[in-house]
Amino acid sequence: MTGNNPRVKKKTRHINIPVFIPHLGCPHTCVFCNQRTITGRAKFDVGLVRDEIETALSTISAGAGVEIAFFGGSFTGIDRRLMVYLLDVAKQFVDSGRVGSIRLSTRPDYIDREILDLLKKYPVRTIELGIQSMDDRVLAASRRGHTSKDTETACRLIKEYGLELVGQMMVGLPGADLKSEVMTAREICRLEADGARVYPTVVFQGTGLAAMTAAGEYTPLDTEEAVCRTKEVLKVFAEQKVQVIRVGLCASEQLVSDTEVLGGASHAALGELAMGELYYELVCRELDRNRPPTGGNLVVFVPEGEISKATGHKKRNRERLMSRYSLRGIVFYEDPGLEPYQIKLSSDTL
């Protein structure tokens, strides 16, 4: 059972219009990366960009906060003329008032003052940085081609230029373990990221990881381990009040065919599973401190928009909590005064 407070003012929706630029700006071949597969297209047609944005805008209702987001490759590493052209196209939509700002993703070693001086001439608001790991051993094993020092330099420059920073990290890379992943999350927070994305590693056909897996040099994460390790990373971001934008690949990044996934954390609801596990752990922690009476009822207050996460995948948390603590019933309500992963509990008559 869940509830909504009708007096709560709904937040303005934020929508990204993604423009995928597959691998055009990156000479590296990281072991996990097959951009043609991830973006679902083999070629990039620059002539279609404006039409794609127009089509996306025609489906967006008024009042939504809209950004044009250049994803899929290292945007600041592509041909300079192409980058400027794309920025000019996006700027025209911003100048028209139909789009609020520009967002882009890139690598740490493709950020410097010259690049940032150029970006500041445009309405770029957010840079999503493909950090992946702050463990140099993991970066080397993944053939990233940069170090954690490069990442720290890039993060500090982005913040110095007044831009929002989103740190993208991965769980389950070669050589990584829970300790290194928690360390990476803490470093992203220390470097003052405004948000984060967490990508549990998926093994795609045609990648270095696929070859390493076939050779017995790499063991992909199973769903259970991926959920456990992702939950611990989410806990770090929650404690430091860094918003996690997403866990796992989004719909626009999904594969054309399931046959292109050879292993790893590819469960479609992995993010929901990990977030649900964190909420379950938080509620259990509170109930273990103040155990409710057997056969009682429980009210769980969660942040606005978090009910589906708190109840867990297929509402499994509700059933688990009722069984573990011998409860008669549980109801979840939103409390707009709570921050992500904050909860309040009370006993009540349902």
HUTAWO-V60510 format. One record per backbone hydrogen bond with DSSP energy under -0.5 kcal/mol. NH is the residue of the N-H (numbers start at 1). CO is the residue of the C=O. If there is no record, write none. Layout:
{{NH CO} {NH CO}}
This chain:
{{3 332} {6 4} {8 5} {15 13} {15 65} {17 67} {18 16} {19 69} {20 18} {21 71} {22 20} {23 72} {24 21} {26 23} {31 142} {33 30} {37 34} {38 34} {39 35} {40 36} {41 36} {45 43} {46 44} {48 45} {49 46} {52 48} {53 49} {54 50} {55 51} {56 52} {57 53} {58 54} {59 56} {60 57} {64 61} {65 13} {66 64} {67 15} {68 101} {69 17} {69 67} {70 68} {70 103} {71 19} {71 69} {75 73} {75 105} {77 74} {78 75} {83 79} {84 80} {85 81} {86 82} {87 83} {88 84} {89 85} {90 86} {91 87} {92 88} {93 89} {94 90} {95 91} {96 92} {97 94} {98 93} {99 93} {100 66} {101 66} {102 123} {103 68} {104 126} {105 70} {106 128} {110 107} {111 108} {116 112} {117 113} {118 114} {119 115} {120 116} {121 118} {122 119} {124 119} {124 122} {125 102} {126 102} {127 164} {128 104} {128 126} {129 127} {129 166} {130 106} {130 128} {131 129} {131 168} {132 168} {133 131} {136 134} {139 135} {140 136} {141 137} {142 138} {143 140} {144 139} {151 147} {152 148} {153 149} {154 150} {155 151} {156 152} {157 153} {158 154} {159 155} {160 156} {161 157} {162 159} {163 158} {164 125} {166 127} {167 195} {168 129} {168 166} {169 167} {169 197} {170 132} {171 199} {176 173} {181 177} {182 178} {183 179} {184 180} {185 181} {186 182} {187 183} {188 184} {189 185} {190 186} {191 187} {192 189} {193 188} {194 165} {195 165} {196 243} {197 167} {198 246} {199 169} {200 198} {201 171} {203 263} {204 202} {205 260} {207 204} {209 31} {211 207} {212 208} {213 209} {214 210} {215 211} {216 213} {217 212} {218 212} {220 218} {226 222} {227 223} {228 224} {229 225} {230 226} {231 227} {232 228} {233 229} {234 230} {235 231} {236 232} {237 233} {238 234} {239 235} {240 236} {241 238} {242 237} {243 194} {243 241} {245 196} {245 243} {246 196} {248 198} {253 250} {254 251} {260 257} {261 258} {262 203} {262 260} {263 203} {265 201} {266 264} {270 267} {273 269} {274 270} {275 271} {276 272} {277 273} {278 274} {279 275} {280 276} {281 277} {282 278} {283 279} {284 280} {285 281} {286 282} {287 283} {288 284} {289 285} {290 286} {295 326} {296 293} {298 329} {299 346} {300 331} {301 299} {301 344} {302 333} {303 342} {306 303} {310 306} {311 307} {312 308} {312 309} {315 312} {316 313} {317 311} {318 311} {318 315} {319 315} {320 316} {321 317} {322 318} {323 319} {324 320} {325 321} {326 323} {327 322} {328 296} {329 296} {331 298} {332 1} {333 300} {334 3} {335 302} {338 335} {342 339} {344 301} {346 299} {350 348}}
